[in-house]
Amino acid sequence: MALRDLWNRLRGKEEGAKPEEAPPSPPEVAKEAPPGAVQETPPELVPEPPAPVTEAPPAPVQEAPPPVIEAPRPDVPPPPVVVPPPPAPAPVAAEPEEPRGFFARLKAGLSRSTAKLTQSITGVFTKRKLDDEALEELEETLISADLGVAASQRIVAGFRRTRFGREATDEEIKSALAEEIAAILTPVAQPLEITPGHAPHVVLVVGVNGTGKTTTIAKLSEQYRAQGLKVWMVAGDTFRAAAVEQLQVWGERTGAHVVAPAKHGADAAGLAFDALRDARAAGADVLLVDTAGRLHNKTALMDELRKVVRVLKRHGEAVPHSTLLVLDATTGQNAVSQVRVFKEMVEVTGLVVTKLDGSAKGGVVVALAQEFGLPVHAVGVGEKAADLRPFEARDFARSLVGLD
């Protein structure tokens, strides 16, 4: 059908339609394409293709450069391999230390002396009669435990008098032995008393090298300060700087005044004389005078000690009011010869026995009591001030034989 006829028919059907001012020109009839030709679609009827979606190009991935591996140099050592430390273990709460009294510390300190003595007793007297042979073995056991010949003979004589011919166990022997030892020690168990009327009470501390004189002075200072006494200390060991520094540290700790030498090796006698004068003026209650350690067999050193005593006596004939000889329990029977020589040089008024803790020769205290009868003012079983205590005869005797 021709396009013009189709157009006329369509206009005839539209009744009542408003006439158009200018009818549109009829569309041009498309020329028929020759056979075999491809008919192109008019450009106004071809849909526009959608706009292409422009995607951002992916960001280039920067690859890390490969590590540069240097060849090892023979002259340069390789770097150390750092191994991380293992994780710290969880803290464990420490168990509270069980409080121990002085008797327990004394018994623990005398454990080696006790073992030396009681092992022999157990081997000799287990269910055995105390005949002459047994008592002779007992005497040898006591002597080997550093109780000394005189004290051992006295103890055996007491056994012979009261228990001869009787059968006894080792526990019965220990109890009887403790009683005999306590009988020897009781007269010498005397604490050091400070006389208030002296103002100050002068205590001269002497002994050989290494017995613990300076430490003993420091402990006494702390104890007297705890009693409310005004304490002065004299660092008379002028040739040993460590002794001077030790007293100064203790003086700061306890509040005691320390008189120190102006220079190394100063005259100890002059230092003690000036210290006593100043202590009196200051109203001190106690003056503790340290001295240099000296071998008891060196005459020149002992003469220097006697000079200190002579110079102190210029303040009064009773000065020093107390002269303590400090003994090391580990020296055993050598302590007996020390007491003998010091008694000849100066007027020793009492003994302090140190280092009983761990010593296998604690029995020497019995030998000293029997031989000299000098007061044993205190014994030491440790480094703290509380470890220096007045000597108790019964406690010491029972600890020595291993009884509670």
C-alpha angles and dihedrals in degrees: 000000000000117000093233093058090049090052094052093049092052091052092051093057094054100085121176091019117141114256114249118236093227118015111224115256112259114259117262115259109242114237113250111250118232118258113282094023121122113239112227120220114241112260093238091058096048110097115234113248115247115265110263115253108240110214120199111248112250115261112258113255111236109217118211111250113252114263116266108238112202120207111248114259116223093218095052117070115229116259114266118261108245110217113194112239117252116258113274113254118248111271114260116218110244116238113243112258113248110244113246127200124222092259090057091049090047092051091047091048093051093047093109092048089047093051091050091053104036098046090061092046092051092051094048107038108035102135094332132134118250097242127153093277093051093048091050090054089048091055091051090049093052093048092050088052089061096252089129131236098274095049092044092052091049092052093047090049089056091051091049091051098048109022108025114141094012124122112238139177123229091256091055090049091051093051092048091045092052090053093051092048092047089053089058095045101043097078092053098044097103124144119227107259121204112218108218095203094068096066096219115026103213116217116189113199117204138169145121125291117297101011094119103257096149093046091049091053091050092051093048089049092054092048094049092047089053087056090056097255124143105240131196124187128201118209094214095161089089096165095059113067092191091061092053092048091047093056091046091054091049090047091056091046097049101029093244119144115244124206107206129185118261091228141010113281096014119166106281094200093055091045091053092047094052092044092055091049092051093043091056091050090050093049097243118176099205133026114193112195119200119203135195117269111253135181111251091226095055109095097193093054092047089051089057090054091051088052090058089053093048093050093048090052089065084079090055140323092252092059123139091041092193131022113195121198110205114210131192110227092208091070092070116189091004086077088067092059090046092056091048094054097042091050089058094050102040135010102263110200101179148358136239115195115203137184096036088145108097095001119132090199102065090126088078088084088068090050091051092050093050095043102045110009090217116155113264099214100180145354128210128217102168149003101274125089090244089058091069106075139163111276115261114195099202095044092049093047094050092044091050093057094040101254126140 
